[in-house]
Amino acid sequence: MISLPANRTDGQANSGDSAGLIMVIRQEENSFKELEAVQKNLEALQKMGPFTQFATSYGMRWKGLQAVRYCNSQISELSEAVTPRTHLLVLIIRPPEKMDLRYEGVKRDMPPPAGSIVVVPAGSSVLCRRQGSMDVLHVLLEPSLVARVAAESFELDPTRTVVPTLDGLNVPELRSAMLAVDAELRAGGDGGPLMCEALATMLSVHLIRHTTGARRPDSADGVLSRRKLRTVIEYIMENLESRLTLERMAAAVHLSPYHFARQFKAATGLPPHQYVIARRVERAQHFLRADGEIGVTDVALRVGFSDQSKLSFQFKRIVGVPPGQFRISARKA
């Protein structure tokens, strides 16, 4: 659940806790307005520690959502906080022994069941007291993303798409999507920003389905036409070394990211991010065969991976051997 801090008697914040909270809310700092928003989120989230942080999405260049996994978090005092400017989805992995919770009409006097989900809309005031340790996954979902998915995938009015307060949900599809976020978090974000966009979109879709009962229009079914498939593959190959995103690939064939991801997988058998990774590994093989002087780090950057470790992980997963060993075998062949 939402873990809130004990009131400190020394008036000092724990520097480690503050650093962990910065990891949760830090956004891409490309403008003064974004920096200002980050600061406001930090001020709100600093009231929500201390935690025992297991994994965080900070530094992974995720867009649309952030996530943090807490293990054995132990807080027992009553405290109050306001969630930042993001919707907060909480997956209860292991509940505490006791819990009292109050937020936006929700009054809970017992721990939520393991596997249940709590949804706290952006800006909600929260009051919580609990006893015993707990394990939870926090996912912070951008309201603008939820609104865009509502409009593009369900043809809903984004100005009227409101995420309500939800408590103790048992929604297998939403839980599976959150566990996919957890798995990507534990893997260190190997799927990159593209994977994050797909997960954020999937979470938004399942959240909207549950809260509104909406279903996709019939036009969303089917597969990409040959013409559109050829267009997007050409776009991918021409921009393989750059930061390919789900939004940009979808825009190349004039589809919403959600519809594009479904139709692309139906046409190729692979989700877009996995297809891109496979093409990057193929191009890396070409470089390793053709040029014995270029270093593996340079190869990684030339094919679109952020560093050598990301290339090595995906290369070995797909080819079966690391890049260095592949180069040696290619020379002998």
N, C-alpha and C positions, 0 to 999 in steps of 0.2 A: 504494500500500500504506500501511500505517501508518507515518507519518514520525515518527521519534523524535529528540530533541535531541542535539547534541554536548554533551559535558560541558564547561561553561564553566570557564575557569581563573581568572576574576576574581570568581567567586562571585556575580555579579549576573545577574538575569533581565532580558531585554530588555523594556522597558515596552510596546513596540508588539506584541511577540509575546504578552504576557500579555493585552493588550486583545483581541487576535484570539481567544485561547482562551476568554476570558469570553464572547465572542459565540457560541461554539459551544455552551456548556453552560448559559448563563443561562436559567432557567425563569421562569414567572410567579411572582412573589414575593408570594404571598398569605398565607403563614403562616410561623411560625418554623421549622416542620419543613422546609418547602420551601427556606427560606434555608439551613438547615443542610445539606440535601442538595446544594444548589448549591455551597456551599463545599467539600464533600468532593469533588464532581466536579471543581471547579477545581483542587484540590490534585493530583488524579490527572492531569488534562489538561495542567497546566503542565509536566509532564515530557515532553510530546509535541511540543514546538516546537523551534526556530523554523520557521515556514512562510512562504511567500509566498502570502498570502490573496487570492483573486480575488473571491469572493462568499460571503456568509454569510446565514443566515436570522435572525440576531439582529435584534430590533426588528420582525419581521413577525408577531408574535403566533401563531406556529405552535404547534400542540399535537399531541403524540404523536410527533413527530420533529423533529430539527434537522438542518441540512445546512451543509456548508462546502465550497467548491471551491478547491483549491490548484493553482497553476500554477508551473512552474519551481522547485519546492521542492528545495533542495540541502542535504543532510545526509549526512555520511559516517561519523561516529563511532558506536561501539557504545554503546547506552544501554538502559535498562530502564524500563518504565512499566506501569501497571495501567489498563485501560480504566475509564471511569466506570460509573455504574449504568444504562447503556443498552447495548443491542446495537449493535455498530459494523459497518456494511456499507460496504465500500470498493470502488469501481469504478475499475479501473486504466485510465486514459485513455491515458497514455504512460508505460511502465515505465522504470526507471533502467537504467543499463548493467550494474550488478552488485547483487546483494542476498543477504544471509543473514538468515533470519527464523526465530524460534523462539517458539511460543506454544501452550500447551495441547495438546501432542501433534503439532503441525505443525512440520516441519523442512524449510525451503526453502533451497536453496543457489544458486538462480538466479532472475532476475526473473520474475514472473508475466506471462503474455501480455497484450497490449493487449486491452481489452474483457472481461477476466476479472473475477471478483468474489471478494472475501475476506470471510468472516463471522467476527467476533470476538465471542463471547458476553460479556455484561456481567461485569465483574470479572476478566477474564482478564489474566494477566501476559504481557508481550510483551518480546521481546528482538530488536532489529533493527540491521543494519548494511548500508549501501548506498553506492554510488558513482554519481555523475551525477544530473542533475535528473529530475524526474518530474511528471506531472500526474495528480491523483486527485480523486475526489469522495468525501467522507465523509458518510455518513448515520447519524445516531444515532437508533435506534428504541427507544421505550419498551417494556420487557418487559411491562408491564401491558396495553398495547394489543395486543401479539401474543397474550397469553393470552386477552383478550376476543374477538378475532377467531377464535381456535381454538375457543372455546366456542360463539359465536353463529353462525358461518358453517360450521363443520365438525362441531359437536357433539362436540368432543374435551374431555377433562378438562383444564382449564387448569392444574391443579396438576401435571400430568404432561407438559405440553407444554414440552419443553426444546429450546432452539436450540443445535445442536452447532457445534463449530469446523469451518469449511469453507474450503478453499483452492483458488484457481484455477478457480472455477466458470465454466462456460459455459452459462448458463441465459438464453436470449433474452428470456423474459417478465420475469424479474427485472431484467435489464439495461435493458429498455425502461422499466420502472417507475422505475428509478433515473435514467435519462436524462430522464424527465418531471419528476422532482424538480429535476434540474439546470436544465432549461428554465425552470421556475417560479422558481428561485433567480436566474437571469440576468435574468428579467423583473421582478425586484424584488418578487416576491410579489403581483402584481396580482390573482391569484385569491383572496387573502385566506385567513383561517383555514379556511374551508369547503373550499377547494381543498386545503389542507394535510392536512386530515382524510381527504379522499378518497385522496390519494397515500399517506398513512401506512397506511390500510386496505388499499390495493392492494398495497403492498410486503409487508405482513404476510401477505396471502393467498398471494402467490407464494412467499414464504419457507416458509410452512407446507406448501404443496403439495409443494415440492421436498424438504423435510426429512422429511415424514411419509408422503408419497404419498397423503394424504387428498384426497377430492373432496367437493364440496358435496352435501348431501342433495337429493333430487329436488324437495323442496318449495321450494327456492330459485329454481326456474325460473319463467318466466311474467312477466306484467306486473301492475302495480297494477290492482286493480278500480276501476270508475268511482267507487264510494263512497269508497275510500281516496284515489284521485287528487283527488277534490273536497275531501276533508278536508284533505289536505296543502297543496293550493293555497290554500285559505282560510287555513290557518295561516301560509303564507308571506306572503300579502297583508296579513294583520293584523299581522305582525311584521317587515315589510320594512325598517323603519328601525332595527331592533335587530340584535344579533349572531346571525344565523341560523347554526346549525351542522348538520352532517350528523346528529349524534346526536339533536338536538332534533326535526328533521324526521322522522327514522325513528321516534322515540318517539311522534309524533303518530298514526302508523298501526300501531304495535306491531310493528315489524320491526327486525332488526339493521341497522346502518348499511350493511353490505356488500350485504345482500339488497335493502334499500331503494334504494340507488344504482342497482343493476342493473335493478330493476323500474321505477323512475321513468324511467330512460332509455328502456327498452323502450316505456313508455306515452307519453312526450312527445317522444322523439327527442333530448333534451338531458340531459346530466348535471345533477344538482341544482344545483351551483354556477353553471353557465352559465345555467340557467333563472332563478335568483335574480338574477343580473346583468342579464339581459334585462328582468325585471320592474322592477328598480330604474331602469334607463335609461328605460323607458316612463313611470314615475312622474315622473322628472326632466323628461321632455318636457312632461308636463302642467303642472308647476310653472312651467316656462319660458314656456309659452304663456299661462298664466292670470295670472301676477303679474310685471309688469315691474320691480318694485322689489326683489324678493328677489335677493340676490347668488348667484353660482354656488357659492360655498363653502357658504352656507346650504342651497342645494338639495342639494348632495352629502351633507351631514349628515342632512337630512330623509329622504333615500331610502336611507340605510344605508351610504354610502361613508365611509371614514375621513377623506378629505380631497378637495380639489378636483382634484388631479392624478389620483387614481384614477377619479373620475367622468369627467374629460375624456378619459382614455385609453379607457375602455370605451364612452363615448358616441360618440366618433369612430369606434371600431372597428365599432359596430353601426349608427349612423345615417349615418355618412359625413362628418360635419362636427362641429367642436367645439361645446360648448354655447352659447358666445357668438354664434357665427355662426347657429346654429339659432334663437336668440331673435330676432335681427335679421330673418331670413327669415320667422319666424312673425308678426312685427309687420306686415310688408309684405303678407302674404297676406290 
